[in-house]
Structures are given as C-alpha cells and as structure tokens.
Amino acid sequence: MNQIPLTVRRAIEITGLFFLGWIIVLGKGLLAPLLMAFFISIMLLPVYRFFRNRKMPEAVAIGLSLLAMIVVLGGIVWFFSSQISVLIRDFPTIQKNVMNHLNALSVWVGSHTPFSSQEQINFVKEQSNNLLNYAGTLLGGVAGGVTGTLIFLGLLPIYIFLLLFYRNLLLRFVFLWFPRDNHEKVEEILREMQVIIKSYLFGLLIQVTYMTVLLGGLLMIIGIKHALLIGIIFAFLNLIPYVGALLGNIIGVLLTLASSAEIWPIFVVLGTIAGVQFLDNNILMPRIVGSKVKINALATIVGVVVGGEIAGIAGMFLSLPIIAVLKVVFDRTDQFKQWGVLFGDERPTRSPMEVPVLRWNTKAIRQKLERENEIEPPHEGEKEEETKK
C-alpha cells in the first residue's frame, strides 16, 4: 500500500483540528465539567487510595474523597464570603472615599483642561446612564449564566464519582485503541500525564494558599484595609496565566482606592504584589511544580484566550493543564511531534536556518534542547512510585 504523501497528511491534520475545534465549541456545555472532573479526579486519587488502603469499599472511598473536596471548597467559600461581608460593612466609608477621590480628580481635570465642573458632571451622568443600560443587559446574561453554573456544579461531583469508579474500564478502553506493540508507550504516556497533572494541580493549590497568606499578611502588617480579601482575589486570579495577574492588580488598586482617603497605599499594594509575584514566579512555584513541562508564553496566552472564548472562566483555568497534557502526548507520538515543539519552551539558542541539525526530528536533539532549557522529564522514581500504588 502506497504511503500517504506528506502534504495530504498535513491537510488531513489541519482539517481534523478544525472539526475537533468545532465539536469542542458545540459541546462545551458537556466537555467543560467533564474535563474539570477529570483533572479533579486525578487530584483525588491519593485521597481515594488512602481510604482504599484502609479496606473501605470502593464507593465509600470515592464518597469520602468527594466529601473531603467539598469541605475544602466550603472552607474557601466561607473565608471569601466573610471577607466580602467585612467589605459590605465598610460601604459608607468606601462611598465617602470614592466621592473624595472623584472631587479631587474633578479639581485636577478642571485645572489642567478647559472642561468646567458642570461639563464634567454632565459627562459623568451621561456615562452613568450608559453604564446602567449596559448593566441591565449584562444582568440578563448573568441570569442565564447562573443556570449554566448551577448545572456545571451539579454535574461535577457526579462526573468525578463516575470517573473514579470506572477508571479501570476507561483505561482498558484507551489501551484497546492501540496495537499490543504500542501498549508500553501508551502506558508511559498515561503515567507521565498523571505525574504532570498531579504535580501541577497540587502546586496550584499550594500556590493559592501561600499567595493568600503571604500577600494578605504583608498588606495587613503594613496597614492596608481588606488585605486578606485582596490577597485571596489575587491568589485565585493569578491561576489564570498573564491575564489573571493583570486583573488582580487592577482589583487590588480599586479596593485600596475605595477603602483609603490617601493615594500612597496604592503604590504600597502594587509594590507588594510585584514583590510577592517575583518571589512566586522565580523561587517558590518552580520548586513546587517543578520543570517537567514548560509551555511557551505564546501558546499559553493563545490557550487562555481560546479557552475563555469556548468555556469562559472555567476554560481559562483549564487551558494550561490541557496544553500540558497535549504536549506530553504530542512529544511521544511520531505523527504529531511538531505540535509538541510548537507548544513547548525548548527554544534553540541558534536558528535552524543556520544549523541544519536543529531541523531534524530526533530524540537526541529534543533531549539536548530540554537540558539547555532546564526541562526535566518525570523521574524514574516517580514512575516506580506510581507503579507501586
């Protein structure tokens, strides 16, 4: 049988990607909770195995694992709501500070521009009316979004329970897709995916905790009002690569501006956030999550934007682990290695236009680039530990 020409193969790949994207967009209501449940179920595997080692029935072990997850999430929601209630109690003071800042801004604008106070008031009223009209439209969309969120949250524990209960059946389904000669490579990919997902998601959980404590604690010591609320909001938004940190800074500034009659706390908050983020990005997070898979910034930003367009906030959170899983699969398959290169951060120091060897698709070159970029594959010890479990 004649081999399919390379151009035809590439055309089939692009067409397949188009239809895959189309299916994802059409089925996002089903796929978003299912993917979230898949990642959470992998995170819950150590808890599930702990209960199973105590000779508990399988359904009971899964139920207790879900209960532990619900207790943790309930604690986070309670902490967040308690901080919001403190913010609501301070609303009269916040309203007064906002008016003071607006008056000061009006005086500054009047002294540096030809616009009078009356013209500024008319402009503010006009924009306020536009904002109210927009808010009405937005609330209509939110009402529909709340229903979707409730369905999402209702399906999530059911999917997690079923994925854990039928995990052996699903694994057998995966192996039956491939010839027996490829089963060893499939097993290697599955174990590597599990190690990466667990290290990444547990790292994010630890990151949220220490970012909240570190940022909130420092701001509290300095004397910034609503320090813990700023800390927890920034910690969760920071989980969204690049975009989340920007939103966290903006919300932190707005909360500080509304809660203080002075300007200097804003610079303190921005400086503290920058310092904590530098510590997180360069020291803490690399040690916690490790460097098993590195996704380049371009793929990360595009993935976050595409995930947000497809599934909103959930899609933005899921984008990075999905790209990491896809990269593991692409790197281990001969047909899709070029896509793994596109997602990865194994950046050559010289141009492939000048060094022809960098154009080759070989294991030795990939390993050399991984060493140069300090990217480590999952260690053999981790694989042996997963095997024992």
Protein Blocks (a to p, Z undefined) as FASTA:
>chain_A
ZZddfklmmmmmmmmmmmmmmmmmmmmmmmmmmmmmmmmmmmmmmmmmmmmmnopafklm
mmmmmmmmmmmmmmmmmmmmmmmmmmmmmmmmmmmmmmmmmmmmmmmmmmmmcbdfklmm
mmmmmmmmmmmmmmmmmmmmmmmmmmmmmmmmmmmmmmmmmmmmmmmmmmmmmmmmpcfk
lmmmmmmmmmmmmmmmmmmmmmmmmmmmmmmmmmmmmmmmnopahklmmmmmmmmmmmpg
hjlmmmmmmmmmmmmmmmpcbfklmmmmmmmmmmmmmmmmmmmmmmmnopmbccdfklmm
mmmmmmmmmnommlmmmmmmmmmmmmmmmmmpmklmmmmmmmmmcdcfbdfklmmmlmpc
cfklmmmmmmmnopacddfklmmmmmmZZ
